[in-house]
């Protein structure tokens, strides 16, 4: 099969969300499958544990197909998903949750008023610069608000990557990504105005909660 390169990331991710098999390049020496089936399913017990730390109005950053936002809505919470991919926004809305086509670094509704910012499914990696992202999240939260974040396991440190997605004979432009372990988060959080209050794991999945300084 001839591979067409340099395709916009959103086009590839949209195809993956519609069910096309998709590979991630750049995380390991060999490509790995993008876990879209998991993201597009229903919340599991590890998701529920993570979401149990979301309090007050919640901004779901990089909401993808919306399983997290849907669960919060069903729980009676006020939630807004944001994503840069139209198909992700469409699927989140189809689940009954509000969603906007928006970059986290663009102007957003209710800036400075959110109770929780959710960075699930590795979305601390957005943009490849976790400190910049956390500083932006601090601007979005109300004083005393919190960020709830999936992280890598202990000893992972801070890893940055140049990634691309491949789907149906198309390969995306390279985009930056990052992974953050608990030790790296403990270093980054104070620089962004946060204090880490929870670091925990369930079934091998690590997550953290960091409170914004009032």
Buried (B, 14 or more C-beta within 10 A) or exposed (E): EEEEEEBEBBBBBBBBBEEBEBBBBBEEEEBEEBBBEEBBEEBEEBBEBBBEBBEBBBBBBBBBBBBBBBBBBEEEBBBBBBBBBEBBBBBBBEBEBBBBBBBBEEEBEEEEEBBBBBBBBBBBBBBBBBBEBBBBBBBBBBEEBBBBBBBBEEEBEBBBBEBBBBBBEBBBEBBBBBBBBBBBBBBBBEEBBBEBEEBEBEEEBBBBBBBBEE
